[in-house]
């Protein structure tokens, strides 16, 4: 007869996390200027900042980036978004928490990041629905917001910055 043992689950704390690569600013200080310009363009006010964060959260989910999902979730919490809305981004199509404009923005980021067997990722019908909610500047802003997250997706997936840490502190030394 064996004696039951109790074990304490072990978890890795953030202090134990290490990025794969060091901070890219050590090698490319101009990235700070690029990142700032991209953020300024994506958050120019022509679409709600919340929409930008929702779209970027969905992008992080699609590509499986813990760093981006944690970061965008934090931004949404800071903006006062409810946990229901944040959680429901992964299943936005049947969730009751999103406006029609947010839905089309989420559909647009999915179309951009998800291969379509028929070939056209952003069909005219989707573009028409997006343009019904957003003027030209807002559509460009949404496009740049998607481009901004797409710029940083390879950084997150390859270098693996530490989720939940502030920029500048999210890389191992």
Protein Blocks (a to p, Z undefined) as FASTA:
>chain_A
ZZddddddddddfklpccfbdcfklmmmmlmmmmmmmmmmmmnopacfklmmmmmmmmmm
mnopaklmmmmmmmmmmnopafklmmmmmmmmmpckbcfklmmmmmmmmmmmpccfklpa
bgfklmmmmmmmpcfklmmmmmmmmmmmmmmmmmmmmnopaehiaehilccZZ
